Amino acid sequence: MTKKYKISAKDVDTRILAIYALDHFIEYVRTTCSDINPSEATLLAAITLHSLPELFQENPLLVNRFREAAAHIKGKKRNPQSPDSN
């Protein structure tokens, strides 16, 4: 039997944003490797996502930028009225 759970509207919104970002990345992959088809670009994007933890481990600067982004997101959550600094 499958375990059922509720997904909040906020979770749905963030998942849609992730899908949009993935689609954008796949399009970027196609611009860097113009001879591959959409399915191949999607597979290459999946391989890239799968290898991200290793890439982060090898690049402390990337980890720091990731943590800064997480802190920014958490800060906006605590103070939603603050202006976006991007």
C-alpha positions, 0 to 999 in steps of 0.5 A: 500500500502506498503511503499518502501525504499532503503536499502544501501549496507552497511545496507545489509552488517550489516544485514548479519553480524547480521544474522551471529551473531544470527546463532552463538548465536543459535548454542551456545544456543544448546551447553548449552541446548543440548536436544533442537532442532534447532527450539527450540534453535531459539525460545530461542534465540528470547526470549533472544533477547526480554529480553535484554533491561531488562537485560541491565537495571539490569546491568549497567556494560553491558550498559557501555560495550555496550556504549564503543563498540558503541563509538569504532564503531563511532570512526572507522567511523570517522577515518577508517585508524586507526588500530583495537585495538581488 
